[in-house]
Amino acid sequence: MYASNKSAGSFRNGLSAAAASSDEAQRAAMRLSPVRRRLVAVYLFGIAIASAIGSGFDTRASGRNQIVVGESIRVTVNSERPHVEPNIAIDPKNPMHLVATSIAFTRPDNSFTCAVFMSFDGGRTWQPGDLSPLNDLKLDSAADPWIAFGPGGSVFFSCIADNGRTASTLVFSSNDGGGTWSKPSVVPFGNGGSFDRASVAVDATNGKFSGRVYIVASQTIKTESGRRISQPVVARSDDNGRTFTSPVGLFPTDLNSNVSNMVILSDGTLVLSFMDFMDSSYRMLKTRRLWVAISKNGGETFSAPHFVAEFQVPDSKVAPFYSNCHMLAVDQSSANVNNRVYMVWNDSRSDATDVLISCSIDKGETWSKPIRINDNSNRSSRHSTPTVAVNQKGVVGVSWYDRRADPHNKCSEIYFCASLDGGLTFLPNVKISPTKFCPDVSSNTVRSSKADSFGVAARWPAGGDYSGLASGSDGLFHVLWADTHTGVYQLWTASVNVRTTF
């Protein structure tokens, strides 16, 4: 599949003439091999959109007044402690109801835990939720927070809990919109060890597995030779998150892998993303690979991995702790791009670190040739932590930490861009954050009970290993990020309206 992705560019330009006649282009596509035919279909979807949903889309490339950014609003209103690694979700039935979460350095010993915030007015005002069921536990730390909505407005929150010996995955639920939370459910270890990068997803379809709650994570296992490696796993719950099965493991190779999020298609199909990054001798791979695995039976078994793309990260001596974040989103709009899956990530193979995107029109089996999203001419900039969402009109939104304004590649701004044609082209980039912010501020260094300093900025120079972006039923995007312009990492949000009619 890598060869087919690479070959896509060799004939894409040749389709321009055929695009003038959709029928002619489709007949030409049928003469290609099945794999190439799928890739051509990615291109032809953009042609079809103008006629199929043209009444709602304006695909002019100028972008003038097309992306409207709302006021930046502080989410962490009652804290002056650092908050990083945000995630956000929106009630699918109520676009005014938003829930956000992050790592928070709010414990008395200044170690990190998690925090939850909620808004019932579309993100204009925020209030903290009560996570005392987590904070009352005797943990060394809690991290990797994630939010997902379930049926009837229920909310699920997951995190990694470290007790000093091993890292468990905990799942909490809320029936009052995020104000109060249940005691945690503990995901079983099964035959594995500690978890990492856990996230929660809920089947909101009307299918066979409707309401099923999933946890996807990386888990440490032992190979036949006794070495420890991390591999993707998925656990599931059929009782509203009260209990979970032992994890189902995906063991494609003896390389270490790390997961990102998982999306659920309209028919209940699961698409799980992960990357391999290190061999079993703990040597980092120079070139890393992105994959997806697919489950059509509710997470009981998964397909062999499907290749997405290769990428590189900056040298660790130049950019330590640089986030190699990748994220998935699925289009479940009523338009004809229904169930198209998107993945975004960073790639440092050029002189810059770019934000790339690829899409799949066959439920994750094959992927289009990646395209660069950031449009800056400063080709030495290192961008980071992209995330992606799709609104109810099929508009694709991407946000990321952008360093084009800083020649030293330390200070960031938050940028956003959108595609109206299924990820084929993007409008000009738009800045979201009101000002440039730099991680190296004094309040981002905290001290633990052991009196050793912990540099939040050094560990999370781009605000976390991931950032937040979601869209509600009103079509608005909500960007959530960690920003230091007040002197410490705090969470900020802004709404983004991508106009499709004028």
N, C-alpha and C positions, 0 to 999 in steps of 0.2 A: 504493500500500500504506500510505502514511502516513495517508490518509483512513480506510482500513479499520481500522487500529490505533486511531485516535482514536474511531471510532464504536463500538468494542467496549464502552466504558464505558456507552454509552447504553442498551444492552439487557441488561447483565450482571445488574443488580439484578432485572430482570423475570424472570430465569430462576429465581429463588429458589422461587417457587411450583411451577414446572414440575419443579424438581429433586426434589420429593417423589415423583414418578413418573418413573423413568428412561425408560420407553417413551414416555410422553407428551412428555417433554422432547426426546427424539430425533426424534419426529415433527414437533414444532414447529421444531426446528433444520433439518429437511429443507426447510421452506418458505422458508428464508432463502437469500440469494445464496451461491454457492460460497465466496467469501472469508469472509463472516460465519459460514458453517457451520464453517469451520476454527477460527475464534476461539471459537465456542460449544463446539466439541469440547474446547478447552483447559479450559473450565470443567467440562464433563461428565466429564472424566477423573477429577477429584477425587471426583465422586459414585460413579463406578464402582469406585474403589480400595477402598472399604470392603467391597464384596462380593467383588472379584476377589482382593485380597490382604489382606483384613481380618484374617486369622488372624495376620499378622505386624506389623500396624500398629495403633498406638493414637493416634488423631488428637485427643486431648483438648488444648485450647488452653492449659491451665494451665502445662504444661511442668515441673511439679513433679517433681524428681528424674529428669527425662527426658533431660537433657543432662548427662552426667557427664564432668568435665574432669580429666585426669590431671595429674601433677606436671610443672612446667616444668623442662626439662632443657637445659643449655647444650650446644650442638653444637660450638662453636669452643673446644675445651678447651685447646689448646696455643698460643693466640695472644692477645695483648693489642692487636692492631691492628684498625682498623675493618673490619667486614664488612657489606655491604649487598646488597640486591636478590636475595633468596634464591629458590630453586626446589627442589622436592622431587619425587621419584618413588618408587614402591613396586613391587617385583617382583610381577607379577601371579600368579606361582605360589607365592610365599613372602612372606607379610605381615610376617615378621620382618626382611626385607632392605629397608632404606631407603637411598637415596642422595640427598644434598643438595648444592647448589652455591650460590655467591655471588660477587659482586665482593669482592676482598680487597686491602687496602693493605699487602701483606706484602713487596713488593719492596724491595731496599736503597735505591732512590731514592724510595721512598714513593709512586710512581705506582701505578695500580691494575692488578691482574691478576685471575685467578679462582682459586677454591679448590673442592675437592671433599671431602666427608665421607661416611662410610658407617657404617651400623649393621646388626648381624646379630641383634639381640635386641629388635626392635620399637621402637627409638628410645630405649631406656634408657641405652645407652652409645654413644659415637661415637668414630671415629678418622679422621684425615685420609688422603686418598688421595694418591698420588704423581703430581702433574701436571708433573713435570719436562719432558716433551716440549713443553709449552706454555711453561714458565718459561725453558727454554733458548733459546727464539727471541729474536731481537733486535727486540723490539716496543716502541713507545712506551707502549702500554697494551693491556689485554684486558678486555672487558666483556660484558654481556648474556648471562650464562651460562644454560644450559638442560640438563635431564636427561630422558632417556627410556629405557625398557627395551625391548629387542628379544627375539627368539626365544631360547629356551634360557638365559635369565638374563643375556644380554649387555646391556651398558649403553652408551648413547651420550651424549656431552657435546658441546655446541656453544657457540661464543662468537664475538664480533666481535674481530678483531685489527687494531690500528691501528699502521701502521709510519711514521706521520708524513706520508704522502702519500695513502694510501687505506685504507679499512677492508675487510678480507677477512672471509669467514666460514670458520671452521675447525671440523672435526668429528673427534672422537676416539672411540675405542671401548675397552671394557674387557671382558675375559673372566674376571676374577676378582672380580667384584662391585663394582668401583670402586677397587681397591687400586692397580693400575698401569694405564697408558693407552698406547695406540698412538701412533705418530707421526701428525700431523694430516693429514687429507684437506682439500684446499682446494676450496671451491665456485667454479666458474668464474664470471667476471664476465659472460660472454656479450657482449651489446651495451650493458651498463650500467656504472655506476661503483660507488661505495662502498655497502656494506650497513649496515643498522641493524636493531635489534630482531629478530635472528635467533633462531629456536627450532627444535628438532628433534622429529619425531614418527615413530613406527614403526607400520606396519600389523601388528597382532597378530591379525587375523581369519584365517579359513580360506579366504578368497576368492582371487581371481585374483592379487591384488597382495600377498599375505601376505609379510611380511618386508621389504617395500620401505621404505626410509628416506627421509624427506622433510625438507627445510629450507625454512622459510617466513621471509621477511624483507622489509623495505622496501629498495628499491634506487634510487639516483639514476640518472635517465635524462635525455636531452636531448629537448625537444619540437621540433616542426618549426621553430619560430621561434628555436631555440637556447637557450631557457631551461632551467634544470635543475629537475626536480621529482622527488619520491620516490613510488614506486608499489609495490604488493605484487607479489612474485615467489615462485615455488616451484621448487626444484630437487629431483631425485629420484635415488636410488641403488638398483640392483638387485644389487649385489655386497657387501652388508653394510657399506655406508658407505665402501668403499675409493675409489670414484670417483663423481662426481656429474655429471648432465647440466647443460648451461647452463640458467639460470633461465627459466621460462615466466612472462611478465609479464601482469598484469592492468592495463589502462590505461583505466579507465572514464571519466575526465575529465582536465582539465589542472590539477586541484587536487592539492596535496601530500597524500599519504595515509601512514598509519603502521599497521603490522599489529600484531596480538596473536598469540595462539596458534592452532593448527589442531587440530581433532578428527577422528577417524576413526570412522565408524559401523560397525555390525556387518557390513554388506555391502561395506565398503571405500570407501564414499562419503566424500569429503573435504569438510569445511566449514571455510572460512578466514574469519577476521574481520579487519576493518580499519576505520579511521575516516578521514575527510578533515578537515583542520585548518587549511590555509593555501592561499592562491591562489599562482599562479606568480610574483606580484610580491612574495612573502614577507609578505603581510598576513595576520595571523591572523584566522580566522573567529570571529565572536562565538558563533554557533550551529554546532555540529559534528554530524556524522552518523555513525552506526554502520551497517555493512553486513556481509553475508557473501557469499562466492562459493562455488559448489559444483562439485566435479569428480566425475564418475562413471566416469572412465577412468584413474584412477591418477595424476592430476596432469598429464596431457598437455594438457588444455584445461579451461577453467573457464566456468561460466555467467555471464550478465550479473549484476551485483550485485543482491542482494535487500536491501531496506531494513529496518532493525531499529528505530531510534529516533533522535531528536535529543537533544542534551544541551549543557550549557554548563559551562565551567570558571571558577573565580574570576578576577577581574582580576589580571593578573600583578604589578601594583604592590602588591596586598594579599597575594597568595600566590605568590611567584615559585617556579618549578620545581614547582608543584603537579602531582602525577601524575594524568593523565587515563587511568588504566589501565582496560582492559576485558578480560574473560576469558571463554572458552568452556569448557563441559564437556558431556559426553554421557552419558546413562543407557543402559548396556548390561546392565542387570539382566534377570532372567528374568521380572520383573513385566510388567504390560500397559502400562507407560510406556516400553517398550523403544525406544531410539534417540531419545527426546526430547532436544532440545538446549537448553542454557541459556546465557544471557549475563548477566554482571554488569558494572556500571560506576558511575561517580560522575556526579552531575548537580547543578549549582549554580544552577538557575533559581529555586529558592526562597531564603529567607534563609539556609538551611543548605546544606551539601554532602551530599547524601543518597547512599545506596547503593541502586541500583535493579537489578531483575532482570526479564528477559523470557524466554519459552520458545517453542519451535517444536515442533509435533507432526508436521510434514511435511518433515523433514530440512532445515530452514533456509529454506524458501521463504517462509513467512509467520510473523509473530511476534505474540505476545500483547501487550496493553497493559502497559507496565511498572508494577511495584508497588514501593513503598518497603520496604526490609528493616529499616533501623535504626528502633528503636521509642522513641528518646529523646524526651523532651518539651522539651529544650533545643534550640529550633529555630534557634539561631545557630551550632551546631557544624559544623565542617568535618571530614568523615570522608574516608578516602582508601584507595587501593590495595586494593580488594576482589579476592577470588579465589573460585572455586567448584569443587566436586567432587561427584561422585555415588557413593554406595557400592553394594555388590552387592545391597542390598535396595531400591534406588531412592530412598533418602533423599538429599535435596539439602542440602549443607552450604556455607555461605558464611562467610568470615572477612575482617576488615578492620581498619585502624587507626582508632580511634575517639577523638574529642576531646570527648566530652560532659562529662567531668569537669574540663576546663580552659576557663574563660571567655575566655582569651587565644588559644585555638586554636593552641597550640604543642605541648603535651604530649599523648601518646597512651596508650591502652590497646588491647589486642587483644580484639576481640569476635567472637563466633561465633553463628550461628543456623542452624536446620534446618527443612526442610519435609518433611512426611510424605505430602503429597498432590500431588506433582508440581509444586510451585512455586506453588500457588494461595494457600496460607496458610503462615505461619511461626510457629514456637514463639517465646516471648520470648527476647530477646537474652541471651547469657551471656558474662561476662567470662572471657577465657582467661589473660591475663598477670597475674602476681601483684601488680604495682604499676604505677603511672603512671610513664612515662619521657619525658624531654625530649631533643630532639636536640642542643641547644646546650650540649654539654659540651666541655671543653678538648681532650680526646684525639681528638675528631672533626675537629680541624683538623690536617692533615698538611702536610709540606713536601716538595716535589719536589727533584730534583737541580739545578733552575734557581733554587732558593731562593725561589720564590714560594709563598705559602700557598694551600692548597686546602681549602675548607670542605666537608667531607663532609655536615655537617648542612644547610648552605645548599643544596647540590645535591640532597640526598635527605632532605628534612625528614620523610618518612614511610617511611624505611628502604629506599627504592629505587623504581624505576618499576613494580615488581610484587612480590608476596609469594608464599609457598608454602602450598599445601594439596593433599593427596592422600588417597586412601582405598585400603585393601588388601582382599584377599579375605576377611579376617575382619570387615569392616564398619567398623573403626575409622577415624576421620579423624585425620590428623596435620597440625597447623598449624605452620608455620615462619615466623619473623619476625626482624627486626633490632631490638634492644632496648638501651637505654643505661643501665639501672639499675646496672650495674657501673662506669660511667664512660666507656664507649666502645661504639659499635655492635658488638654481638656477636649471633650467631645462637642463638636459643632455639626449642625445639619442645615441644609438648604433644599428647598423644593425647586424642581426644574420642569418647566412646561415646554415640551417640544411641539410647536404648532405644525399641524399638518394641513390646515386650511387657512386662507387669507381672505 
